[in-house]
Amino acid sequence: PCLKSPFNSNEKDGFISLSFRDNNKFSAAQITLLAQKLLQKYKIDFKNKSSKDQLRFVESQYEIRKKEYDILQDQIAIFQDQNTNISSSLFANRLERLRSELNISESILVQLANQVEKAKIDVNQDTPVFTVIKPAIVPLLKSSQSRFITILVYLLFGFVISVFIVLVKDQLVENIEKIKSIT
């Protein structure tokens, strides 16, 4: 049913035009709307793929580091609870190492949180914006001429050419014979 290419793209201006022709004007409008939605989804998925992959990776790293950070906090609390009355250098040294690991883990966690926010911004920034300039509508009039008119025009054109050949044929044959007799 589609008589021409269903879409044309103008990459310079960033426009894509969709059209579909069918005998049933309602189904043609519905198919055009469906094609528009599918094209938008495909374009958004294509543009956002790398940004979304980066976001998923950073979020997973953040979750892993967050769990490690929580475990370190619990280890410090347990260590302090178990050694409340001990004031040895070994205790202080072990506590200092645990706090140092906690500080490092906290700084990594803060950096990952910043990267997660940046990745979310990148996903939103890379998402193309679609504006429908001329929505798909059910046409009131046919968009092309009827087959009857097309056939009538070609029949008329064939008749004119046939009459021309019949009228000119006799003169053309006489001229050819004259040329042959001269040579």
Secondary structure, DSSP 8 states (H G I E B T S, - for coil): ---S-SEEEETTTTEEEE----SSHHHHHHHHHHHHHHHHHHHHHHHHHHHHHHHHHHHHHHHHHHHHHHHHHHHHHHHHHHTTT---HHHHHHHHHHHHHHHHHHHHHHHHHHHHHHHHHHHHHHS-----SS-----SS-SS--HHHHHHHHHHHHHHHHHHHHHHHHHHHHHHHHHHHH-
